[in-house]
Amino acid sequence: MVSSPDRGPAKRLFFSSGLLLFLTTTVLRKTGMRSASAILRRGAFNCISPFNSAAFIRPVSVPGRVHRNFIGGNPHKSTSSPGQRTNPLRSTSPATAAYPEISYAQSDQPTEGDDPVPAVANYTRLMSQSELHRDFHELGKLSAADAGKVVWVRARIANVRAKGNSCFLVLRQGPFETVQACYFKDKSAPERSEAMLKFMGGLTCESVVDVQGSLQAAQVKSCSVTDVELSIQRVYVVSSAEAILPFQLEDAGRPEAEVEASQSTDRPFPRIGQELRLDNRWLDLRVPANNCIMRIQSGVCQLFRESLYAEGFVEIHTPKLIGGESEGGAGVFKTDYFGRPACLAQSPQLYKQMAVSADLGRVFEIGPVFRAENSNTRRHLCEFTGLDLEMTLDEHYNEVLAIAHRMFKHIFEGLETRFAKELAIIREQYASDPVAFTDGPCIVHWPEAIRMLREEGGMPEVGELEDLTGAQELRLGELVKKRHGADFFILDKYPSAVRPFYTMPCPSDAAYSNSYDMFLRGQEICSGAQRIHDPDLLTRTIAAKGLPMEPLESYVNAFRHGVPPHGGAGIGLERVVFLYLGLDNVRKASMFPRDPNRCEP
């Protein structure tokens, strides 16, 4: 017979901790450290107690009652509750470690009768030893119509609450779906029931488990599956999570405005710092909003491809290791290539143009871009994903602008319609408004932009032929939004002096160029131009920019055998996502960001 754990020592430790807490907070208050006191009090109540704090503040339903809504909160708002908080008095080794192990194949064998397998256990390491062709169910597809069915689900433990003769689990799949699972002591098999309750009570949050159970109609407001719950028959641990997490998912998933507002109260919510999040990015990405940001990033790539395939583009893949120095050598990561100098590609620019010379016509690429720029800003990364396109021109580079506008419009509309669920979750934590854009291209020419900044923007110091600063770009975005009602616009005819050597000059005034940037919420997300396709003009431009000719020889040679006029654009994926969602830092839009201070994990 499995005995219940002796809680006497834990209770004594709990009350001793309470006395220590009282004395500590009194000293802190007398020294004026009210904020620290509040944080300590909050942390102590939720972490030091050997009991689950939620058990003392929420009612427990009894068997047979339909409504078992014991866990409060919106599952899209946070992935845990105060009752989930980790108990540091536990070992970091899961409490289920002492229980028996069974193989995955054994999990289909009877739990009663001759030579039964245990109903709760740890799997031996799953190494593809067997195939049961088990039908694992998706939580989002469960409903009251399935009541009475016995199903298997594989999910994470989002919450554990064991008290007395019952245990409740919240199971989570991905960022969206949660379901309540419950177990009540069986008086006809007390020893077996006691063992099951003890095992389930020791499960750690974020562990991966296989659960078999029968579906029962129930009203559960706290989970995404609201009309059915799982009556547990078996629980097998696939992968255990340590009891102490680097941070609580509830804290990491709390709306930023709510965290900020709490700082002026005597119970401020903890802030989870950016560095701690990034050091444990795999955990941070389990937060629903952050997980959905990655899905939005995927959606942008999907919609980008869709739009350009429909326009007759071909997807290409260009080298990322380049001999010599890419595009003149500024801001490149240099490396050794079998004794020869090489670098990581700043962009696929030169190879996109060679692809046009190879008669591929219209091409695009999604791939990594490397910039060795020591820019510690909220919008710069040293490695990001580029969405690049290049195309032949019939008459005018406005053809590129038209296609790019249709492409961005397709992305913006597609995100709002196909990813509405993800956007709702993200905007609950990171508040923002949908992007406003015009039906046709909203184009502002450089001289007009300078006049707007000087006359309407209160920036008389803006130079006629100088590049814009970040503050000037933001101000221009505000003015364009006020005048045209658009968050997305194109700034055309940049000064030649601030553009790369391969940019075609304006035929009517060489001080300007046939080049453009595209802006979202006042920040640049895309840069492009008509390219120089004449090798003699290209050679002169390279010399005028003071760049060495030797590393660019093969690039220039690609234009000596005939090439049609062409133009294109380069887009930063992470920057599009970060600005579209109104985030405060581009690192939130990168799965594992690289900046001057971070090259891991």
Secondary structure, 3 states (H helix, E strand, C coil): CCCCCCCHHHHHHHHHHHHHHHHHHHHHHHCCCHHHHHHHHHHHHHHCCCCCCHHHHCCCCCCCCCECCCCCCCCCCCCCCHHHCCCCCCCCCCHHHHCCEECCHHHHCCCCCCCCCCCEEEECCCCCCCCCCCCECCHHHCCHHHCCCEEEEEEEEEEEEEECCEEEEEEEECCCEEEEEEEECCCCCHHHHHHHHHHHHCCCCCCEEEEEEEEEECECCCCCCCCEEEEEEEEEEEECCCCCCCCCHHHHCCCHHHHHHHCCCCCCCCCCCHHHHHHCHHHHCCCHHHHHHHHHHHHHHHHHHHHHHHCCCEECCCCCEEECCHHHCCCCCEEEECCEEEEECCCCHHHHHHHHHCCCCEEEEEEEEECCCCCCCCCCCCEEEEEEEEEECCCCCHHHHHHHHHHHHHHHHHHHHHCHHHHHHHHHHCCCCCCCCCCCCCEEEHHHHHHHHHHCCCCCCCCCCCCCCHHHHHHHHHHHHHHHCCCEEEEECCEHHHCCCCECECCCCCCEECEEEEEECCEEEEEEEEECCCHHHHHHHHHHCCCCCHHHHHHHHCCCCCCCCEEEEEEEHHHHHHHHCCCCCHHHHCCCCEECCECCC
